[in-house]
Amino acid sequence: MLMQSPGIIDETVYKGWIGAADNMLYTENPTFQRDEAVRSGSLAAMTLMLAAQGKGLVSGPMIGFNAQQVSEAF
């Protein structure tokens, strides 16, 4: 199934990226999958923080918090 908008990337590039993801990320290498997930998640978070900054908001990454207590509070 083709999930691209015409004109953004051509079909050869699209299929190459999908093939790379299928062959490298989702095979039998859980360490690589985890590392790639962390990289991708970090880039997504950075993009969200930069978008917030562009709207005049201040944000930053959080570490060292108790996830269970946050879940209970919210």
Order of alpha helices (4+ residues) and beta strands (2+ residues): alpha-alpha-alpha
